[in-house]
C-alpha cells in the first residue's frame, strides 16, 4: 500500500480560517476607505458649488448696469438680459430670464443688501450684497460682492 501525500483536515480548516480573517480585514478596510472617499467627494462638491457661485456672482455684478433688491433676492440688469438671484432655503437660483436657471445647492443665511452703507429692504438699487454660507459644523463662510456704478449708470 502506497501512502498518498495530502493535507490533513486540520490544515485545511486553519487555511480557511486564515483566509476568512484576511477577507474580513480587507472588507472592513474597503468600507472605511470608501466612506472616507465619499466624505471627501461631498466636501469637494460643496466647495466647488461655493466657488462656482462666487465666480458667477462676481462676473454678473461686474457686467451689470444696475442691481435691484427684490422680495426674495436681487435682480441684475445687463445690456441685453436680466438675471434674478432667488435666495431659497437650502439653495440659490440664478435665473437668466427666458433662457435657463442655474441651481446652487448651498445653505445660506443672513442676506444683507445695502446701498452706500444703508441697508435696503424694499425694491431699490444695491451696491453691496453679503451673506453667509453654512458648511456643516464650521462657522459660516462670508460671501460679499460689490457693484461700482459709473455716473452714466446712476443717471439712467
C-alpha positions in Angstrom: 0.0 0.0 0.0 1.3 3.4 -1.1 1.0 6.5 1.0 -0.9 9.5 -0.6 0.6 12.9 0.1 -2.3 15.3 1.1 -3.3 17.9 3.6 -5.0 17.0 6.8 -8.4 18.2 7.7 -6.9 20.4 10.4 -4.5 22.1 7.9 -7.4 22.8 5.5 -9.5 24.2 8.4 -6.7 26.5 9.6 -6.1 27.7 6.0 -9.8 28.5 5.5 -9.9 30.3 8.9 -6.9 32.5 8.0 -8.3 33.3 4.6 -11.7 34.3 6.2 -9.9 36.6 8.6 -7.9 38.2 5.7 -11.2 38.6 3.7 -12.8 40.2 6.7 -10.0 42.7 7.2 -10.0 43.6 3.5 -13.7 44.1 3.5 -13.5 46.4 6.6 -10.7 48.4 5.1 -12.6 48.8 1.9 -15.6 50.0 3.8 -13.5 52.6 5.7 -11.7 53.8 2.6 -15.0 54.0 0.6 -16.6 56.1 3.4 -13.6 58.4 3.6 -13.7 58.9 -0.2 -17.5 59.6 -0.2 -17.0 62.2 2.6 -14.1 63.8 0.7 -16.1 63.9 -2.5 -19.1 65.5 -0.8 -16.8 68.1 0.7 -15.2 68.9 -2.7 -18.7 69.2 -4.3 -19.7 71.7 -1.7 -16.5 73.7 -2.1 -17.0 73.6 -5.9 -20.5 74.9 -5.6 -19.4 77.8 -3.4 -16.5 78.7 -5.7 -18.7 78.5 -8.8 -21.4 80.7 -7.1 -18.8 83.3 -6.1 -17.2 83.3 -9.5 -20.5 83.7 -11.4 -21.9 86.2 -8.9 -18.8 88.4 -9.2 -18.9 88.2 -13.0 -22.6 89.1 -13.1 -22.1 92.1 -10.8 -19.2 93.3 -12.9 -21.2 93.1 -16.2 -24.5 94.5 -14.8 -25.6 98.1 -15.3 -27.5 98.1 -12.0 -28.7 95.8 -9.2 -32.1 96.0 -7.7 -33.4 94.3 -4.5 -36.4 92.0 -4.9 -38.6 90.3 -2.3 -36.6 87.0 -2.3 -33.2 88.1 -3.6 -31.9 90.6 -6.2 -32.1 91.3 -9.9 -29.2 92.3 -12.1 -29.8 94.2 -15.3 -27.2 93.8 -18.0 -27.1 95.3 -21.5 -29.1 92.6 -23.3 -30.5 90.4 -20.5 -31.8 90.3 -17.0 -30.7 88.0 -14.2 -32.6 87.1 -11.0 -30.9 85.6 -8.0 -33.6 83.9 -5.8 -32.5 83.0 -2.3 -34.5 79.9 -1.3 -33.9 77.8 1.8 -31.0 75.4 1.1 -30.3 76.8 -2.4 -29.7 79.8 -4.6 -31.3 80.0 -8.0 -29.8 82.1 -10.8 -32.4 82.7 -13.4 -31.5 84.0 -16.8 -34.9 85.2 -18.0 -36.4 83.0 -20.7 -33.2 81.0 -21.1 -32.2 78.8 -18.2 -31.9 78.5 -14.4 -28.7 77.6 -12.5 -29.2 75.9 -9.1 -26.6 76.2 -6.4 -27.3 73.7 -3.6 -25.9 75.9 -0.8 -27.2 76.5 2.7 -27.0 80.3 3.2 -28.1 82.7 5.9 -28.1 86.4 6.8 -28.6 88.1 3.4 -27.7 91.7 3.7 -28.2 94.1 0.8 -27.1 97.7 1.0 -26.5 100.9 -1.0 -23.9 103.3 0.2 -23.7 101.6 3.6 -27.5 101.9 4.1 -29.4 98.6 4.4 -32.0 98.1 1.7 -35.2 96.0 2.4 -37.5 97.1 -0.4 -37.1 97.3 -4.2 -34.2 99.7 -4.5 -30.7 100.0 -6.0 -27.9 97.9 -4.4 -24.2 98.3 -4.4 -23.3 95.6 -1.9 -24.7 92.1 -1.3 -23.4 89.9 1.6 -24.5 86.6 3.0 -23.0 83.7 5.0 -22.7 80.1 3.7 -23.3 77.4 6.2 -20.9 74.5 6.0 -21.9 71.7 8.4 -20.3 72.3 11.8 -18.0 75.1 10.8 -18.8 78.8 11.2 -20.3 80.4 8.2 -18.2 81.4 5.2 -18.8 85.0 4.2 -19.6 85.9 0.6 -19.5 89.6 -0.3 -19.9 91.3 -3.7 -19.7 95.0 -4.5 -21.0 96.9 -7.5 -19.2 100.1 -8.5 -21.6 102.2 -10.6 -20.5 104.6 -13.3 -22.0 108.0 -13.4 -23.8 107.1 -16.6 -25.4 104.0 -14.9 -26.7 106.1 -12.0 -28.3 108.7 -14.2 -30.2 106.3 -16.4 
